[in-house]
Amino acid sequence: MATDYDSPRKTDDDLGEDSLQELQARRTDKSAGIIDEDLDAGEVAELPGADLSNEELSFKVVPKQADEFTCSSCFLVHHRSQLAKEKNGEPVCTECAA
């Protein structure tokens, strides 16, 4: 992209005005609401907040490994490298110790 170095430069006030105008233009463009998504015939697009109560989730639960611990403060499982200290004999992770 070519830059015209001879053109007058904008001041901070001009930049603030352009930014406000650009934001308002973007808001107007978003309200037009064209969804650019490819759907096969018969598919229905899921909208945010849709009822997913009849959907079933499945995932594999892996038990805590030998090199992991459960933080006594946040109760999350962390790797031993995240162990900050032990408080009353219970492990505490680096995030909770901070």
C-alpha positions as CSV (number, residue, x, y, z in Angstrom):
1,M,0.0,0.0,0.0
2,A,1.4,3.3,-1.0
3,T,1.7,6.1,1.5
4,D,1.5,9.8,0.6
5,Y,4.0,11.5,2.9
6,D,3.1,14.9,1.5
7,S,-0.5,14.8,2.7
8,P,-1.3,16.7,5.9
9,R,-1.1,14.7,9.0
10,K,-4.1,14.2,11.3
11,T,-4.0,15.5,14.9
12,D,-5.0,13.5,17.9
13,D,-8.4,15.2,17.9
14,D,-9.0,14.2,14.2
15,L,-8.0,10.6,15.0
16,G,-10.5,10.5,17.9
17,E,-13.3,11.8,15.7
18,D,-12.5,9.2,13.0
19,S,-12.5,6.4,15.5
20,L,-15.9,7.4,16.8
21,Q,-17.3,7.6,13.3
22,E,-15.7,4.2,12.4
23,L,-17.2,2.6,15.5
24,Q,-20.6,3.9,14.7
25,A,-20.3,2.7,11.1
26,R,-19.3,-0.7,12.3
27,R,-22.2,-0.9,14.7
28,T,-24.5,-0.1,11.8
29,D,-22.9,-2.7,9.6
30,K,-23.3,-5.4,12.3
31,S,-26.9,-4.6,12.7
32,A,-27.4,-5.5,9.0
33,G,-26.9,-9.0,10.2
34,I,-25.8,-11.1,7.2
35,I,-24.8,-14.5,8.4
36,D,-22.0,-15.8,6.2
37,E,-22.2,-19.5,7.0
38,D,-22.5,-22.5,4.6
39,L,-25.4,-24.8,5.6
40,D,-26.2,-28.0,3.7
41,A,-29.8,-28.5,2.7
42,G,-31.9,-29.4,5.6
43,E,-29.5,-28.1,8.3
44,V,-30.7,-25.6,10.8
45,A,-28.3,-23.0,12.3
46,E,-28.2,-23.1,16.1
47,L,-28.6,-19.8,17.7
48,P,-26.9,-18.7,20.9
49,G,-29.1,-19.5,23.9
50,A,-30.8,-22.4,22.1
51,D,-32.3,-25.2,24.2
52,L,-29.7,-28.0,24.4
53,S,-31.3,-30.1,27.1
54,N,-31.9,-33.0,24.8
55,E,-28.2,-33.1,23.7
56,E,-25.8,-35.7,25.2
57,L,-22.2,-34.9,25.9
58,S,-19.6,-37.6,26.1
59,F,-16.0,-37.3,27.1
60,K,-13.3,-39.5,28.6
61,V,-12.5,-38.8,32.3
62,V,-8.9,-39.6,33.1
63,P,-8.0,-40.3,36.8
64,K,-5.4,-38.2,38.6
65,Q,-1.9,-39.3,37.5
66,A,1.0,-40.0,39.8
67,D,2.7,-36.6,38.8
68,E,-0.4,-34.6,39.6
69,F,-2.0,-33.1,42.7
70,T,-5.3,-31.6,43.8
71,C,-5.0,-28.1,45.1
72,S,-6.6,-27.7,48.5
73,S,-7.8,-24.2,47.7
74,C,-9.2,-24.3,44.2
75,F,-9.7,-28.1,44.0
76,L,-8.3,-28.3,40.5
77,V,-5.8,-31.0,39.4
78,H,-2.4,-29.6,38.5
79,H,1.0,-31.0,37.5
80,R,3.6,-31.3,40.2
81,S,5.5,-28.4,38.6
82,Q,2.6,-26.1,39.7
83,L,3.0,-27.0,43.4
84,A,3.8,-23.8,45.3
85,K,3.7,-24.9,48.9
86,E,1.9,-27.1,51.4
87,K,-0.5,-25.4,53.9
88,N,-1.4,-27.6,56.9
89,G,-0.1,-30.6,55.0
90,E,-2.3,-29.9,52.0
91,P,-0.9,-28.9,48.6
92,V,-1.5,-25.4,47.2
93,C,-1.0,-24.5,43.5
94,T,1.0,-21.5,42.3
95,E,-2.1,-19.6,41.3
96,C,-3.7,-19.8,44.7
97,A,-0.5,-19.1,46.5
98,A,-0.1,-15.8,44.7
